[in-house]
Amino acid sequence: MIIMTSKVLTIGELASLSGLSVYTLRYYEAEGILNPAARASNGHRRYRPEDVRWLEFVLRLKLTDMPLADSRCAQRRLYA
């Protein structure tokens, strides 16, 4: 479980807490697995608690060997 210490996380903070690389988080966003992150005034990504919860869910699905494409489909159905 990812424990947030502030209301938003930067991509580096989320990468560190999740064990994923910054590149992987950007890939997940580009592929529609994660919703596009909110942006600060300087253009940097800011991840909210709901983004973190979804990422935790995706990581649990990965543990079941579910393909990422199926995670993307689930995300679209839930947030359409």
C-alpha positions, 0 to 999 in steps of 0.5 A: 500500500502506498502511504501518501504524506501530502495531498498530492505527489510528484511523479518522482515521489509516486515512483519511489513509493510504488516501486515503479520507474518514472518512465513506467508511470508515464507509459501507463498514462500514455497507454490510458492505464492511468488517467492523465495526471493533474498538472501544477502551474509549472507543468509537472504532474501531480497525482491525487489520492484517487490516482494513487488508489487506481495505481494500487489496484492496477498493481494488484491486477498485475499480481494476478498476471492480468494483461495491462490492456485489460486494466485499461479496459477496466479503467475505461468502464469505471471512469467513462 
